[in-house]
Amino acid sequence: MNKNRLLQWHKRHLIIHSVFLLLGTILLLVLSFVAYFYLKFTVLYKYDESRIDKKFHAEVSAIPQIRVDRFNLFDGDSMVNITIANKGSVSFWYGTDGVPRITGIEPYAIPFVCFYVDNQGNRTSYAYDSPLVLDKNTKLYKKWFAFEVNNLHDLVSKYDSIIQVLNTFPKDPEMTDFQDKTWGKRLVIKTPNPEFTAKTHSNIFYQLISLVLMGSLTDKSSFGKEIACDLYIRTHPQE
């Protein structure tokens, strides 16, 4: 075999080996994702739910003012409705950290709707609905809530304070349609009040994971953009 043929043979085999290495790497990543989510849904979620169940009922047993109206374990988390004696009802998510992520507190419905915004603050696309989370690690609502809710005891003791703050939010603002190319049409505040707009930044790592898992369902133009959440309350049911 002469020198030129030897070089061509090496190049051809190098390309073949590179292609197989790339395909093997992709296959390994896919299998890793499949194994992770299988383990997560069949083992880790069940373990988390067992911890949540014990922690939640241990907390409730120490707080006689709480009546549990609903407690449903769901995908390593739990959905809860409670009634606090002489106060009102609260709906929230409750995970292994024991922090209530409030989605409703009588008479107000939460979460707040959040959007990706451009450099001028204009909405570009829907991001997510944000529950009211007031624990020591969450900064999103610190501007309005000068206290923390880290557990069920805090939720009971701060119930009236939460209502007082929510009462300062804009009430029944004028709404308009916003057409999101991925999620469709939704009602949004026509003129957001900057004094009642919570701002944060998108989690690029989370967005990349979403892109891998959902592909075309992810708005790729939202990567790295600021997120703004409109804070307001309604005094009558939304039509």
C-alpha positions in Angstrom: 0.0 0.0 0.0 1.6 3.3 -1.1 1.7 6.5 1.0 -1.4 8.2 -0.6 -3.6 5.1 -0.3 -2.5 4.8 3.3 -3.5 8.4 4.0 -6.8 7.9 2.3 -7.5 4.8 4.3 -6.7 6.5 7.6 -8.9 9.5 6.6 -11.8 7.3 5.6 -11.6 5.3 8.8 -11.2 8.4 10.9 -14.5 9.8 9.5 -16.3 6.5 10.1 -15.0 6.4 13.7 -16.0 10.0 14.3 -19.5 9.4 13.0 -19.9 6.3 15.2 -18.5 8.2 18.2 -21.0 11.0 17.6 -23.9 8.6 17.2 -22.8 6.7 20.3 -22.6 9.9 22.3 -26.1 11.0 21.2 -27.5 7.6 22.0 -25.8 7.6 25.4 -27.3 11.1 26.2 -30.8 9.9 25.1 -30.6 6.7 27.2 -29.3 8.8 30.2 -32.3 11.1 29.9 -34.7 8.2 29.6 -33.1 6.4 32.6 -33.2 9.6 34.6 -36.9 10.4 34.0 -37.8 6.7 34.5 -36.0 6.8 37.9 -37.5 10.1 38.7 -41.1 9.1 38.1 -40.9 5.6 39.5 -38.6 6.0 42.5 -37.6 9.6 43.3 -41.1 11.0 43.1 -42.5 8.3 45.3 -39.7 8.9 47.9 -40.4 12.7 47.8 -44.1 12.1 48.2 -43.5 9.9 51.2 -41.4 12.7 52.9 -44.0 15.3 52.0 -46.9 13.3 53.4 -45.1 12.8 56.8 -43.9 16.4 57.0 -47.2 18.0 56.1 -49.3 16.0 58.5 -46.7 16.5 61.3 -47.0 20.3 60.7 -50.8 20.2 60.6 -51.1 18.2 63.8 -49.3 21.0 65.6 -51.6 23.7 64.3 -55.2 23.3 65.5 -56.4 26.3 63.5 -55.9 24.4 60.2 -58.6 22.2 58.7 -57.3 20.2 55.6 -59.9 20.3 52.8 -57.7 18.6 50.2 -54.2 17.0 50.2 -53.2 15.4 46.9 -49.8 14.0 46.3 -48.7 14.7 42.7 -45.4 14.1 40.8 -43.2 14.5 43.8 -45.2 17.4 45.1 -48.6 18.0 46.7 -51.6 20.2 46.0 -53.3 21.5 49.2 -56.5 23.3 50.2 -56.9 24.3 53.8 -59.2 26.5 55.9 -57.7 28.6 58.7 -60.2 29.1 61.6 -61.6 32.6 61.8 -59.7 33.7 58.7 -60.3 31.9 55.4 -59.1 29.3 52.9 -55.7 29.0 51.2 -54.6 26.9 48.2 -51.0 26.1 47.7 -48.3 23.7 46.5 -46.3 22.0 49.3 -43.0 20.2 48.6 -40.2 18.6 50.5 -39.0 22.0 51.8 -42.4 22.6 53.4 -42.7 26.1 51.9 -46.3 27.0 50.8 -46.4 28.2 47.2 -49.7 30.0 47.4 -52.0 29.8 44.4 -55.1 31.3 46.1 -55.9 33.0 49.4 -59.5 33.9 50.1 -60.8 35.9 48.4 -58.0 36.3 45.8 -56.8 33.9 43.1 -53.1 33.6 42.5 -50.7 32.9 40.6 -49.5 36.0 38.8 -48.9 35.9 35.0 -45.3 36.4 33.9 -44.0 37.3 30.5 -40.7 37.6 28.7 -40.0 41.3 27.9 -37.7 43.1 25.6 -35.3 46.0 26.4 -38.3 48.5 26.4 -40.3 46.3 28.8 -42.8 45.2 26.2 -44.1 41.7 26.4 -42.8 39.3 23.8 -44.1 35.9 25.0 -45.7 34.1 27.9 -43.3 32.7 30.4 -45.2 31.0 33.3 -47.7 31.6 36.1 -45.9 32.4 39.3 -47.4 31.4 42.7 -46.9 33.7 45.7 -43.7 32.3 47.4 -42.5 34.3 50.4 -39.7 32.1 51.9 -36.3 33.3 52.9 -34.7 32.3 49.6 -37.2 33.9 47.2 -36.6 37.6 46.3 -39.3 38.1 43.7 -41.9 39.6 46.0 -39.6 41.2 48.7 -40.5 44.7 47.5 -44.1 44.3 48.7 -43.9 41.7 51.4 -41.6 42.6 54.3 -42.1 39.3 56.0 -41.4 35.6 55.3 -43.6 32.5 55.0 -41.4 29.5 55.4 -43.8 26.9 56.7 -47.5 26.4 57.6 -47.1 28.1 61.0 -45.9 31.2 59.2 -48.8 30.9 56.8 -51.3 31.0 59.6 -49.7 33.8 61.6 -49.1 36.0 58.4 -52.5 35.3 56.8 -53.9 38.8 57.7 -50.6 40.5 56.6 -50.7 38.8 53.2 -54.3 40.0 52.7 -53.3 43.5 53.7 -50.6 43.6 51.2 -52.7 42.2 48.4 -55.3 44.9 49.1 -52.7 47.5 48.0 -52.3 45.9 44.6 -54.2 47.3 41.6 -57.8 46.2 41.6 -59.7 45.1 38.4 -57.3 46.8 35.9 -58.4 47.2 32.3 -57.5 44.1 30.3 -56.7 43.4 26.7 -55.9 40.4 24.5 -52.3 39.2 24.1 -51.6 36.7 21.4 -48.8 34.3 22.3 -47.5 32.3 19.3 -47.0 29.2 21.4 -49.7 29.4 24.1 -52.4 31.2 22.3 -54.5 34.2 23.4 -54.8 35.4 27.0 -56.1 38.4 28.8 -53.4 40.7 30.2 -53.3 44.1 31.8 -53.6 46.8 29.2 -51.3 49.3 30.9 -49.1 47.6 33.5 -48.2 49.6 36.6 -44.4 49.5 37.0 -44.8 49.9 40.8 -46.5 46.5 40.8 -44.4 44.6 38.4 -42.1 41.9 39.8 -39.0 41.3 37.6 -36.5 38.5 37.4 -34.3 36.9 34.8 -34.9 33.7 32.8 -33.1 30.5 33.8 -31.1 29.7 30.7 -30.3 26.2 32.0 -34.0 25.4 32.6 -34.8 26.8 29.1 -32.2 24.5 27.5 -33.6 21.5 29.3 -37.1 22.6 28.1 -35.8 22.9 24.6 -34.4 19.3 24.7 -37.6 17.9 26.2 -40.3 19.9 24.3 -38.4 21.0 21.1 -40.7 23.2 19.0 -42.9 24.0 22.0 -40.2 26.2 23.4 -39.9 29.8 22.2 -36.2 30.0 21.4 -36.3 33.8 21.1 -36.9 34.1 24.9 -33.5 32.7 25.9 -31.8 35.0 28.4 -34.6 37.6 28.4 -35.9 39.5 31.5 -39.2 38.2 32.9 -41.9 40.6 34.3 -44.9 39.5 36.4 -48.0 41.7 36.6 -49.3 42.0 40.2 -53.0 42.8 40.5 -56.2 41.5 42.1 -59.8 41.1 40.9 -62.8 41.8 43.0 -65.1 39.9 40.7 -64.8 36.7 38.7 -63.0 37.0 35.4 -65.2 36.4 32.4 
